[in-house]
Every structure is written in C-alpha cells, then in structure tokens.
Amino acid sequence: MSRRHLPLLAMLATLASGGHAADTRKAEALVVQALSCEVPNGKAKSVVKALAALGAKPGKLEGDFVLPVPVQVFGLPVSYVSALPADLGVDTYIAVFPSGNLAAVAAAARLNATAGIYRREAPRGRLAADLRSRVDVWLSCATQ
C-alpha cells in the first residue's frame, strides 16, 4: 500500500466511526423517548431495534434488556429496560432503577402523587412509578 492511500483510509475510518456514533445517538434518543413516554403507540419494534443497536442483551424475561452502557432517563441512569409490544393495543416501556428511591424517581419524572400512586399524563401516554420487590423502582409508560 502506498503512502498516498494511508490518508484516504484514515479519512474513511473517521467517517465510518462518525456514522456509527450518529446511529448510536439516534438509537439512544429513541430509547430515552420511549422510556419518557414520548413515542407513539406502535413503535415498540423500532425501540427493540434501537436497543439492539446499543448492544443490549436479553434480560430475564421476554421483552427485557440489559444495556452495557446506561442511558439517562429524566437525568437518572438506567441499564435494565423492557419494551413490550402492544398485546392489548398499548405498547409498554419500563425503566428499572435497582435499589432506587421511589420519591427521587417520581420527582425526576415530575410525577404527581395521588393516594400513594405516582403518575402523570405524558405526551404519548401515562407514566407511573412504583416499588417492586421492595427495592426496585419501576417507571412505566403505557402508550396511547
């Protein structure tokens, strides 16, 4: 290979990695939008593809994924998520905050407390937070 080709190869490698970074940012943005209840119903398959693009591995249950690098949802890191396509006409997305603080997650997501239940209407559905297994906080979005 001649010296003339080296700069061209370096430029192509830079362009290729830049394109991958842009794809990763788009995938991350879609996942965060889904977990924030900003994605319309019927997009769960696209969200699952975005999770795959981020290198997510299958979790314990069907529809669960573990991200190698956490995404920021309402300013809080999340690495365990669920993306469940509409079984009853509603896509559901769940962000799991292990050993989380329910009040802190509710405050970050701007949820309202009503009779001990944290929720609010979001742009594309209803967000709700609750405590599971006494330690994990689940922030769920049921799309509309």
C-alpha positions as CSV (number, residue, x, y, z in Angstrom):
1,M,0.0,0.0,0.0
2,S,1.4,3.4,-0.9
3,R,1.6,6.4,1.4
4,R,-1.0,8.1,-0.7
5,H,-3.6,5.6,0.4
6,L,-3.0,6.0,4.1
7,P,-4.7,9.4,4.5
8,L,-7.6,8.2,2.4
9,L,-8.0,5.1,4.6
10,A,-7.7,7.2,7.8
11,M,-10.4,9.6,6.5
12,L,-12.7,6.7,5.6
13,A,-12.3,5.2,9.1
14,T,-13.1,8.5,10.7
15,L,-16.3,8.8,8.5
16,A,-17.3,5.3,9.3
17,S,-16.9,5.8,13.1
18,G,-18.7,9.1,12.9
19,G,-21.7,7.5,11.2
20,H,-21.8,4.8,13.9
21,A,-21.7,7.4,16.6
22,A,-24.7,9.2,14.9
23,D,-26.6,6.0,14.7
24,T,-25.9,5.3,18.4
25,R,-27.1,8.7,19.4
26,K,-30.3,8.2,17.4
27,A,-30.9,4.8,18.9
28,E,-30.2,6.2,22.4
29,A,-32.6,9.1,21.8
30,L,-35.4,6.7,20.7
31,V,-34.9,4.5,23.8
32,V,-35.0,7.5,26.1
33,Q,-38.0,8.9,24.4
34,A,-39.9,5.6,24.7
35,L,-39.0,5.4,28.5
36,S,-40.1,9.0,28.9
37,C,-43.4,8.3,27.2
38,E,-42.7,10.4,24.1
39,V,-43.1,7.7,21.5
40,P,-46.4,7.0,19.9
41,N,-48.1,3.6,20.2
42,G,-47.0,1.0,17.7
43,K,-43.2,1.8,17.8
44,A,-42.1,-1.0,20.1
45,K,-40.4,-2.9,17.3
46,S,-38.3,0.2,16.4
47,V,-37.4,0.6,20.1
48,V,-36.3,-3.0,20.3
49,K,-34.1,-2.4,17.2
50,A,-32.6,0.7,18.9
51,L,-31.9,-1.4,22.0
52,A,-30.0,-3.9,19.8
53,A,-28.1,-1.1,18.2
54,L,-27.0,0.0,21.7
55,G,-25.7,-3.5,22.4
56,A,-28.5,-4.5,24.8
57,K,-28.6,-8.2,25.8
58,P,-31.8,-10.1,26.6
59,G,-32.8,-9.9,30.3
60,K,-34.5,-12.4,32.5
61,L,-38.0,-12.2,30.8
62,E,-39.2,-11.7,27.3
63,G,-39.0,-8.1,26.4
64,D,-36.4,-7.3,29.0
65,F,-33.0,-5.9,28.0
66,V,-29.8,-5.1,29.8
67,L,-27.8,-2.2,28.3
68,P,-24.0,-2.3,28.5
69,V,-23.9,1.5,29.0
70,P,-26.8,3.1,30.9
71,V,-29.0,5.7,29.3
72,Q,-30.2,8.8,31.1
73,V,-33.9,8.9,31.7
74,F,-35.0,12.1,33.5
75,G,-31.4,12.5,34.5
76,L,-31.1,9.1,36.1
77,P,-29.1,6.2,34.8
78,V,-31.0,3.1,33.6
79,S,-29.5,-0.1,32.3
80,Y,-32.4,-2.5,32.7
81,V,-35.4,-1.8,30.5
82,S,-38.4,-3.5,29.0
83,A,-40.0,-2.9,25.6
84,L,-43.3,-4.8,25.3
85,P,-45.3,-4.5,22.0
86,A,-49.0,-4.0,22.2
87,D,-50.8,-7.1,23.5
88,L,-53.9,-5.2,24.3
89,G,-53.4,-2.3,21.9
90,V,-50.9,-0.5,24.1
91,D,-47.0,-0.6,23.9
92,T,-45.4,-0.6,27.3
93,Y,-41.9,0.6,28.2
94,I,-40.3,0.1,31.7
95,A,-37.2,1.6,33.1
96,V,-35.9,-0.3,36.2
97,F,-33.9,1.6,38.8
98,P,-32.4,-1.1,41.0
99,S,-32.3,-0.2,44.7
100,G,-33.8,3.1,43.7
101,N,-35.6,5.8,45.7
102,L,-39.3,6.0,44.6
103,A,-39.7,9.6,45.7
104,A,-36.5,10.6,43.8
105,V,-37.6,8.9,40.6
106,A,-41.1,10.4,40.9
107,A,-39.6,13.8,41.4
108,A,-37.2,13.5,38.4
109,A,-40.0,12.3,36.2
110,R,-42.3,15.1,37.5
111,L,-45.0,12.6,38.6
112,N,-47.9,13.5,40.8
113,A,-48.6,11.6,44.0
114,T,-52.3,10.7,44.3
115,A,-53.3,8.2,47.0
116,G,-49.8,6.9,47.2
117,I,-49.6,6.3,43.4
118,Y,-47.1,8.3,41.4
119,R,-48.2,9.1,37.8
120,R,-48.9,11.7,35.2
121,E,-50.1,12.1,31.7
122,A,-47.2,12.3,29.3
123,P,-47.1,13.5,25.6
124,R,-47.8,9.9,24.3
125,G,-49.2,8.0,27.3
126,R,-49.3,7.6,31.0
127,L,-46.1,7.5,33.2
128,A,-46.3,5.7,36.5
129,A,-43.7,4.7,39.1
130,D,-43.9,2.1,41.8
131,L,-41.7,0.0,44.0
132,R,-41.3,-3.7,43.1
133,S,-39.7,-6.4,45.3
134,R,-39.3,-3.7,48.0
135,V,-36.2,-2.3,46.3
136,D,-36.6,-1.8,42.6
137,V,-38.3,1.3,41.3
138,W,-40.2,0.7,38.0
139,L,-41.0,3.7,35.8
140,S,-43.5,2.5,33.3
141,C,-45.0,4.1,30.2
142,A,-48.3,2.8,28.7
143,T,-48.6,4.5,25.3
144,Q,-51.7,5.9,23.8
